[in-house]
């Protein structure tokens, strides 16, 4: 097994089980190999086993911190069994049949995730090295206590010649595969590119709309994708919903989500349009809403402009609040890991303040329990969802 050396003055954090290998911490930052390696300090102190693999977060992952426990099939099987045991309440919940089963470094193996869709698994690979090591990883997964009906994989790194999505094991899932989340049904597709039709990390936010906030309200869902927030609102008694997304596929996908819940679209508007263009249209038409949901991608480009959370979220907030009724609810969400919670909160509150309206901060949601986060790596808790009452 190859040895990789960490700079002596950077080794202490790894002794504390910090999992992410960063380029600036390596003695040889240009070193690369697609195999398990052992990490040592420059004083030959053993730090752990893991691998080098470039992805947006860093340059590799520490996996095992015990010198007597190298990364083998037994180690990996134990990781997957422990991940299943940690989510025992999710497996027992008949009202929810889709959730994150294995959350990368949060469950001890950075660079991959596994999502559970009613006995079908979706495995995502985030760098070339973990993908090169996948044979034994999948062998361990199949050998674990997890009862697998079928499996798909997603390639979430730049890879020439590899399809984004592939069926890899067991039975193939029906299309659509209907899953439940808090007794709301969603149509998912496990082999349509990188997306499945629902973002599982927003489960608690959708639940709050269904159970507490949406009843009797009008809802504007921006960057709506397949309309999951809209459907959750309608199931919670919303008077009407408006879903806005630039992607043409959003209309058909959103209609399907309403249909699988037995809902008509009579009071549901589904609009294919750039969100900022819709804001201008709605303001001109004097349209207003009781609830506005904003969950944009971290980065988006169209023919007119480039949107980034760090640069544009404050302006997005200002324009959204212009359409919000008195005492309306603003739900501001981002999964941008490069924007801290404090910075995000500041941008949203400055965006509201720019409208000269007062506001009350209500709630914060971050990753739900199934999206497990290591206490040594709290930066892995990327999701930030803020609820505000705007006067």
C-alpha positions in Angstrom: 0.0 0.0 0.0 1.4 3.4 -1.0 2.2 5.9 1.7 1.0 9.5 1.4 2.6 12.1 3.6 0.7 15.0 5.4 2.7 18.1 6.3 3.6 17.9 10.0 2.0 21.2 10.9 -1.3 20.1 9.3 -1.4 16.6 10.8 -3.1 17.4 14.1 -6.6 17.8 12.6 -6.4 14.3 11.0 -5.4 12.9 14.4 -8.8 14.3 15.5 -10.5 12.3 12.7 -11.0 15.2 10.2 -11.9 13.2 7.0 -11.2 15.6 4.1 -7.8 15.5 2.5 -6.9 19.0 1.3 -4.2 19.7 -1.4 -2.4 22.2 0.8 -2.0 19.6 3.6 -0.1 17.2 1.3 3.7 17.1 1.1 3.3 16.2 -2.5 0.1 17.9 -3.7 0.5 16.5 -7.3 0.6 12.8 -6.2 -2.3 10.7 -7.5 -3.2 7.0 -7.5 -6.4 5.1 -7.9 -6.1 2.8 -4.9 -6.4 2.7 -1.1 -3.4 4.4 0.5 -2.1 5.0 4.1 -1.5 8.5 5.4 1.4 9.4 7.6 2.8 12.6 9.1 6.3 13.7 8.1 7.4 12.2 11.5 6.1 8.8 10.3 3.1 8.9 12.6 0.2 6.8 11.2 -2.9 9.0 10.6 -5.2 6.7 8.7 -6.2 4.8 5.6 -8.1 6.4 2.7 -7.6 7.5 -0.9 -6.6 10.5 -3.1 -9.4 11.6 -5.4 -10.0 15.1 -6.7 -13.5 16.6 -6.3 -14.9 20.0 -5.6 -14.6 19.5 -1.8 -10.9 18.5 -1.7 -8.2 16.1 -2.8 -9.3 12.8 -1.1 -10.8 11.3 2.0 -9.6 9.6 5.2 -11.7 6.5 5.8 -10.2 4.4 8.6 -8.3 6.0 11.5 -7.2 2.7 13.1 -3.9 1.2 12.0 -5.2 -2.3 12.7 -8.3 -1.8 10.5 -7.3 -1.4 6.8 -10.1 -0.9 4.3 -11.2 -4.3 3.2 -14.5 -6.1 2.5 -15.2 -6.7 6.1 -14.6 -3.0 7.0 -16.9 -1.9 4.2 -19.7 -4.4 5.1 -19.6 -3.1 8.6 -19.9 0.5 7.4 -23.0 -0.3 5.4 -24.6 -2.3 8.2 -24.0 0.5 10.7 -25.5 3.0 8.3 -28.6 0.8 8.0 -28.9 0.5 11.8 -28.5 4.2 12.2 -31.6 4.7 10.0 -33.8 2.0 11.7 -36.6 4.5 12.3 -36.7 5.4 8.6 -36.9 1.8 7.5 -39.8 1.3 10.0 -41.7 4.4 8.8 -44.4 3.3 6.4 -45.3 7.0 5.6 -41.8 7.6 4.1 -40.2 5.2 1.6 -37.3 7.3 0.2 -34.4 8.7 2.2 -30.6 9.0 2.3 -29.2 5.6 3.3 -25.4 6.4 3.3 -24.2 10.0 3.4 -20.6 9.8 2.3 -18.1 11.0 4.9 -21.0 11.3 7.4 -21.2 7.5 7.4 -17.5 7.0 7.0 -16.8 6.8 3.3 -16.4 10.2 1.6 -16.9 10.5 -2.1 -20.1 8.4 -2.5 -23.7 8.5 -1.4 -26.5 5.9 -1.5 -30.2 6.8 -1.6 -33.0 4.4 -0.8 -36.1 4.5 -3.0 -38.4 1.8 -1.7 -35.8 -1.0 -1.8 -34.1 0.4 -4.9 -30.7 2.0 -4.4 -29.1 5.0 -6.2 -25.3 5.0 -5.7 -23.6 8.3 -6.6 -19.8 8.5 -7.2 -18.1 11.9 -6.8 -14.5 11.3 -8.1 -12.5 9.0 -10.3 -10.7 7.1 -7.6 -13.8 6.0 -5.6 -15.3 5.0 -9.0 -12.2 3.0 -9.8 -12.5 1.2 -6.4 -16.2 0.5 -6.8 -16.0 -3.2 -7.4 -15.2 -4.1 -3.8 -17.5 -1.4 -2.5 -20.5 -2.7 -4.4 -19.6 -6.3 -3.4 -19.6 -5.2 0.2 -22.9 -3.4 -0.3 -24.6 -6.5 -1.8 -23.1 -8.6 1.1 -24.5 -6.3 3.8 -27.8 -6.6 5.7 -29.4 -4.1 3.3 -32.2 -5.8 1.3 -31.7 -4.6 -2.2 -34.3 -5.0 -4.9 -32.2 -3.2 -7.6 -29.4 -0.7 -8.0 -28.5 2.3 -10.2 -25.4 4.5 -10.2 -24.8 8.2 -11.0 -21.5 9.6 -12.2 -21.1 13.0 -10.6 -17.7 13.9 -11.8 -16.3 14.8 -15.2 -15.9 11.5 -17.1 -15.6 11.1 -20.8 -17.3 8.1 -22.2 -19.3 7.2 -19.0 -23.1 7.7 -19.0 -24.5 9.9 -16.2 -26.8 7.1 -15.0 -26.7 3.3 -15.3 -28.6 0.3 -14.1 -26.1 -2.0 -12.3 -27.8 -4.7 -10.3 -30.9 -6.6 -9.5 -34.4 -5.8 -10.8 -35.0 -2.6 -12.8 -37.3 -0.1 -11.1 -40.7 0.7 -12.7 -41.0 4.1 -14.4 -42.2 6.0 -12.6 -41.3 4.5 -9.3 -43.8 5.9 -6.8 -42.4 6.7 -3.4 -44.0 8.2 -0.3 -42.7 11.0 1.9 -44.9 11.8 4.9 -47.8 10.1 3.1 -47.4 12.4 0.0 -46.6 10.4 -3.2 -43.9 11.4 -5.6 -43.1 10.0 -9.0 -39.4 9.3 -9.4 -37.2 8.0 -12.3 -34.0 6.3 -11.2 -32.3 6.2 -14.6 -33.0 9.6 -16.2 -29.7 11.4 -15.9 -28.5 12.7 -12.5 -31.9 13.7 -11.2 -34.6 11.4 -9.9 -37.5 13.9 -9.6 -37.1 14.8 -5.9 -34.5 16.3 -3.6 -34.6 14.1 -0.6 -32.8 16.6 1.7 -35.8 18.9 1.6 -38.2 16.4 3.3 -38.6 18.3 6.5 -39.3 21.6 4.7 -42.0 20.0 2.6 -43.4 18.5 5.7 -43.7 21.9 7.3 -45.6 23.2 4.3 -48.0 20.2 4.4 -48.5 20.1 8.2 -48.4 23.7 9.3 -48.1 26.5 6.8 -49.9 25.9 3.5 -53.5 25.5 4.6 -55.7 28.3 3.1 -52.7 30.0 1.4 -51.6 30.9 -2.1 -48.1 29.6 -2.8 -45.4 30.7 -5.3 -42.8 28.0 -5.9 -39.8 29.3 -7.8 -37.1 27.2 -9.4 -39.7 24.5 -9.0 -38.1 21.6 -10.8 -40.8 18.9 -10.6 -43.1 20.9 -8.3 -42.5 19.0 -5.0 -43.0 22.0 -2.8 -46.2 22.8 -4.7 -47.6 19.3 -4.3 -46.7 19.3 -0.6 -48.5 22.7 -0.3 -51.5 21.4 -2.1 -51.7 18.3 0.0 -51.5 20.6 3.0 -54.6 22.6 1.9 -53.2 25.4 -0.1 -55.8 27.4 -2.1 -53.6 27.5 -5.1 -50.0 27.0 -6.2 -47.8 28.6 -8.9 -44.7 26.7 -10.0 -42.1 28.5 -12.1 -39.1 26.9 -13.7 -37.2 27.6 -16.9 -36.8 23.9 -17.9 -39.5 22.8 -20.4 -39.6 19.4 -18.7 -40.9 21.0 -15.5 -44.5 21.3 -16.8 -45.0 17.6 -17.6 -43.1 16.5 -14.5 -45.1 18.8 -12.2 -48.4 17.7 -13.7 -47.5 14.1 -13.0 -46.7 14.9 -9.3 -50.2 16.3 -8.9 -51.8 13.4 -10.7 -50.2 10.7 -8.7 -51.7 12.3 -5.6 -55.1 12.4 -7.1 -55.0 16.2 -7.4 -56.3 18.2 -10.4 -54.4 21.1 -11.7 -57.4 23.4 -11.8 -56.0 25.7 -9.1 -52.3 25.0 -9.9 -50.4 27.2 -12.4 -47.3 25.6 -14.0 -45.2 28.2 -15.8 -42.1 27.6 -17.9 -40.2 30.9 -17.6 -37.1 32.4 -16.1 -37.8 33.2 -12.5 -36.6 36.8 -12.7 -38.7 37.4 -15.8 -41.7 35.9 -14.0 -41.1 38.4 -11.1 -41.4 41.3 -13.5 -44.5 39.8 -15.1 -46.2 39.1 -11.8 -45.3 42.6 -10.4 -46.7 44.2 -13.6 -49.9 42.1 -13.2 -50.1 42.9 -9.5 -50.0 39.2 -8.5 -49.2 38.5 -4.9 -48.9 35.4 -2.8 -49.1 34.3 0.9 -46.0 32.0 0.6 -43.0 32.3 -1.6 -40.5 29.4 -1.8 -37.0 30.1 -3.3 -34.7 27.1 -3.8 -32.4 28.0 -6.7 -29.5 25.9 -7.9 -26.1 27.1 -6.6 -25.2 28.0 -10.2 -27.4 28.5 -13.2 -26.9 29.9 -16.7 -29.4 30.9 -19.3 -29.1 33.1 -22.5 -29.5 36.3 -20.5 -27.5 35.9 -17.3 -25.5 33.7 -14.9 -27.0 33.2 -11.5 -24.9 32.3 -8.4 -26.1 32.2 -4.8 -23.2 34.2 -3.5 -23.7 37.1 -6.0 -27.4 37.1 -6.7 -29.4 35.8 -3.8 -30.0 39.2 -2.1 -31.5 40.6 -5.3 -33.6 37.4 -5.7 -34.9 37.9 -2.2 -35.8 41.5 -2.8 -37.8 40.7 -6.0 -39.6 37.8 -4.3 -40.6 39.9 -1.3 -42.2 42.4 -3.7 -44.8 39.7 -4.5 -45.4 38.6 -0.9 -48.6 39.6 0.9 -48.6 41.3 4.3 -47.6 38.8 7.0 -46.5 36.4 4.2 -44.1 33.6 4.6 -40.7 33.6 2.8 -38.8 30.3 2.6 -35.3 30.9 1.4 -33.1 27.9 0.7 -29.7 27.1 -0.7 -27.4 24.1 -0.9 -24.3 26.2 -1.8 -21.5 24.9 0.4 -19.4 27.9 -0.3 -21.8 30.2 1.4 -21.9 30.0 5.2 -25.1 30.0 7.2 -24.3 33.5 8.7 -23.5 34.9 5.2 -26.7 33.4 3.7 -28.8 34.7 6.5 -27.2 38.2 6.0 -28.0 38.1 2.3 -31.6 37.1 2.8 -32.2 39.7 5.5 -30.6 42.5 3.5 -32.7 41.5 0.5 -35.9 41.8 2.7 -34.7 45.1 4.2 -34.2 46.5 0.7 -38.0 46.4 0.3 -38.4 48.6 3.5 -40.6 45.9 5.1 -40.1 44.5 8.6 -39.7 40.8 9.2 -39.5 38.1 11.8 -37.1 35.2 11.6 -39.1 32.0 12.3 -37.2 28.7 11.7 -34.0 27.1 10.3 -33.7 23.7 8.7 -30.5 22.1 7.7 -29.8 18.5 6.6 -32.3 16.0 8.1 -31.1 13.1 10.3 -30.7 10.6 7.4 -28.2 13.0 5.8 -25.7 12.1 8.5 -23.0 14.7 9.3 -19.8 13.9 11.2 -19.2 16.1 14.2 -15.6 16.4 13.0 -16.8 17.7 9.6 -19.7 20.1 10.2 -19.0 21.8 6.9 -20.7 18.8 5.4 -24.0 20.2 6.6 -24.5 22.2 3.4 -28.3 22.8 3.4 -29.6 26.1 4.8 -33.4 26.8 4.7 -34.6 30.0 6.5 -38.3 30.8 7.2 -39.3 34.5 7.7 -42.6 36.2 8.4 -42.6 39.4 6.3 -44.8 42.2 7.7 
